Amino acid sequence: MWAIGTIFVEMVTKRPLFPGDSEIDQLFKIFRSLGTPDETMWPGVTQLQDWNAAFPAWPRLPVEKMAPSLDDAGNDLLEKLLLYTPRDRISAKEALNHPYFDDLEKDSI
């Protein structure tokens, strides 16, 4: 679902959301947008194998800055797609029932 969130933004903006040129550049681009994860927003993150306590601590930017042309429902969906903690992220089934898609004929999906 994380990947769908990044593709969603790319489809709306016609540019990659986190265009990193290396692993650390990619991480820092994510952290600059979504905030550097900590135990509050992602319990257990500091126990991950490659976690580095020296990562810069960036604050989370408003999701509206990632795809300014999205409406409130689109921003809400994006917020739920890009949550750090996988278990807290919206599921595919929940995403299909999200208000962002209310104007679609769901019988054809």
N, C-alpha and C positions, 0 to 999 in steps of 0.2 A: 504494500500500500504506500510505503515511502516513495518508491520509484514512480508510482502513479501520480503522487503529489508533484514530483519534480517534472514529470512529463506534462501534467496539467498546466503548470506555469509556462513551460516551454511552448505549448500550443497557444496559450493566450498572448504571450509576449513575443514569440518567435525568436527567443534566445534562451540558452541554457540558464538554469537557476543558479547552479554552483559550478562554474566553468574552471575547475582547477587543472593545473598542469602537472601536479604531482600529488601523492597521497596527503602530505601535510598541507599543501596549498588547498586541496579539496576540503580537508577538515576545517581549516581556518575560514574558508568561505562560508561553510555551513555555520560555524560558531559565530561569525560576524553577523549573520542574519538571524539565526535561531537562538543565539546566546550560547555561551560555553556551558555545556551540561554540568550539573552538580548533583549531589545526592538528593536534593529537594525535588528537582525536576525529573531525575532518572535514578531511582534507587539502585545502587550496585555499580554505577558507572565507574567509580574510582577503583573498583576491584577488577575491571577489565584488563586483560593482559597488556595492552599497549597504552593504557591510561598514563598520562604524564601530569603530575601536579603542577608543573611549570607552564602548562598551557595558559595563554593569556585569557583573562576573564572578561569576555565581551557580554554586554547586556542583550536581551532579545529585542529585535526591532519589531514594530507593528507589522503584522502579516500583509497589510494593505500596501506596503512598500515593495513587496515582491512581485505583485501583479496589479498595478494601480487601476487597471480597467475592470477588474472583477467587482461585482456587486457584493452586498453584504452576505448573501447566501454563498457565493463563490469563495469569499474570504473565510467564512466559517468552515466550509468543506476543506479548504486548503489547510487551515489551522489543525483540523482533525487528522488530515493525512500526514502532516509533518511533525507529529509528536515524537519525541525521542524514544520513549518507552514503548516497545512494540505492543505490549498487552493493552496499552491505553489508546492506541491508534484505532481509527475507525475501520471496521471490517468492510470487505467488498459489498456484502449484502446491505449493510447499513449505509454505505456510500450511495448505492443505487436508490435508496429510499430517502436520501437527503433532499431537503427543499430546493437545492440548486437545480435538481432535475425535475421539478414539479411540472414544468411546461412540456415535458416529453411524453409521448405515448408509451407508457411502460409495458403495455401488452406486446409491443414489438421488440422489446429488449430480451 
